[in-house]
């Protein structure tokens, strides 16, 4: 059994989201979430940058993220700060 190292329990969710930074954006899906981090599914984990921003489509909240792990089509991130709200016109959707 894998040892749980997270400081906060994560809630299972199914939230469409957008990862963005460096002038690009990637559609993804958040599969679990806590105040400290998340697991995210995307086409290919190798597409994730070491640092990026994540916007949940539901409420347009934006979190600064740091990549912690990557495996196949899933990544784990930790959040650097409390969420803010995006200026939707400045997000380049792909």
Protein Blocks (a to p, Z undefined) as FASTA:
>chain_A
ZZdfbfbdcdddddddddeeehiacddddfbdcfkbccdddfblklpcfbdcdddfklop
acddddfbdchjaccdddfbdcddddfklpccZZ
